[in-house]
Amino acid sequence: MDNTLMSSLKHQIELLKRHVKILDVLVSSDKPIGILKLSKMTTYPPHQVRYSLRELEQAKIIGPSTKGASLGGEGKEIVVNLDRELDAIRNAVDSLSGEVKAIQAKLK
C-alpha cells in the first residue's frame, strides 16, 4: 500500500539513486560524457539524464563543457561527504522508525 506520507520521500530516494548512478558513470570516465551517451550507458531516458545533470551541476558536483559533463572542482569533496550525509539521514530514519514502533505498540 502506497502511503502519501511516504511517497514524496520514496520519490526523492529514487531521484538520488539516479543521480548517484549517473555520477558513478561520470567519475569512472576519464573524459566528459554527453547526455545521449549517458542515457545509453545508464538506460535512463535523455530527459531524466538531463534533469540529473542539472541537479548535479547546481550542487557543484559536476561541471559542463562543450564535450559533456565531468566531475567539477568541488565535486570530489562533495562526493566524499555524501556518505556522512547518508549516515545522518539513516540515523534520522532509524529514530523515526523507533517512534512509529512506539505508537504502534500503543495501538495494540
C-alpha positions as CSV (number, residue, x, y, z in Angstrom):
1,M,0.0,0.0,0.0
2,D,1.4,3.3,-1.1
3,N,1.2,5.9,1.7
4,T,1.0,9.6,0.6
5,L,3.1,10.5,3.7
6,M,5.9,8.4,2.3
7,S,5.5,8.8,-1.5
8,S,7.5,12.1,-1.6
9,L,10.4,10.5,0.3
10,K,10.3,7.5,-1.9
11,H,10.4,9.7,-5.0
12,Q,13.4,11.6,-3.7
13,I,15.3,8.4,-2.9
14,E,14.7,7.2,-6.5
15,L,15.9,10.5,-7.8
16,L,19.0,10.3,-5.6
17,K,19.7,6.8,-6.8
18,R,19.6,8.0,-10.4
19,H,21.8,11.0,-9.7
20,V,24.4,8.6,-8.0
21,K,24.3,6.2,-10.9
22,I,25.0,9.0,-13.4
23,L,27.7,10.3,-11.1
24,D,29.3,6.9,-10.9
25,V,29.5,6.7,-14.7
26,L,31.0,10.2,-14.9
27,V,33.6,9.5,-12.2
28,S,34.5,6.2,-13.9
29,S,35.2,8.0,-17.2
30,D,38.4,9.8,-18.0
31,K,36.7,12.3,-20.3
32,P,33.4,14.3,-20.3
33,I,30.3,12.4,-21.4
34,G,27.3,13.8,-23.2
35,I,23.6,13.3,-22.4
36,L,22.9,10.8,-25.2
37,K,25.9,8.6,-24.3
38,L,25.0,8.8,-20.6
39,S,21.5,7.8,-21.5
40,K,22.7,4.8,-23.3
41,M,25.1,3.8,-20.6
42,T,22.6,4.1,-17.8
43,T,19.4,3.2,-19.6
44,Y,17.7,6.3,-18.3
45,P,15.9,8.4,-21.0
46,P,17.7,11.6,-22.1
47,H,15.2,13.9,-20.3
48,Q,15.9,12.1,-16.9
49,V,19.7,12.3,-17.6
50,R,19.4,16.0,-18.4
51,Y,17.5,16.6,-15.1
52,S,20.0,14.7,-13.1
53,L,22.9,16.6,-14.7
54,R,21.2,19.9,-13.9
55,E,20.8,18.8,-10.3
56,L,24.4,17.6,-10.0
57,E,25.6,20.9,-11.6
58,Q,23.6,23.0,-9.3
59,A,25.1,21.1,-6.4
60,K,28.5,21.9,-7.8
61,I,29.4,18.3,-8.1
62,I,29.8,18.3,-11.9
63,G,30.7,20.9,-14.4
64,P,29.5,21.2,-18.0
65,S,31.8,21.5,-21.0
66,T,31.3,21.6,-24.8
67,K,32.1,17.8,-24.8
68,G,29.8,16.8,-22.0
69,A,29.7,16.7,-18.2
70,S,32.5,15.7,-15.9
71,L,33.3,15.9,-12.2
72,G,33.6,19.6,-11.2
73,G,36.1,21.4,-9.0
74,E,34.3,20.9,-5.7
75,G,32.8,17.6,-6.9
76,K,35.3,15.2,-5.2
77,E,35.0,16.8,-1.8
78,I,31.2,16.8,-2.0
79,V,31.1,13.2,-3.1
80,V,33.4,12.2,-0.2
81,N,30.9,13.9,2.2
82,L,27.8,12.2,0.7
83,D,28.4,9.1,2.8
84,R,28.3,11.2,6.0
85,E,25.1,12.8,4.9
86,L,23.6,9.5,4.1
87,D,24.6,8.2,7.6
88,A,22.8,11.2,9.2
89,I,19.7,10.5,7.1
90,R,19.9,6.8,8.1
91,N,20.1,7.8,11.8
92,A,17.1,10.1,11.4
93,V,15.1,7.3,9.7
94,D,16.0,4.8,12.4
95,S,14.9,7.3,15.1
96,L,11.6,7.8,13.3
97,S,11.1,4.1,13.0
98,G,11.5,3.8,16.7
99,E,8.9,6.4,17.3
100,V,6.5,4.7,14.9
101,K,7.0,1.4,16.6
102,A,6.2,3.0,20.0
103,I,3.0,4.4,18.5
104,Q,2.1,1.0,17.1
105,A,2.6,-0.6,20.5
106,K,0.1,1.9,22.0
107,L,-2.5,0.8,19.4
108,K,-2.4,-2.8,20.4
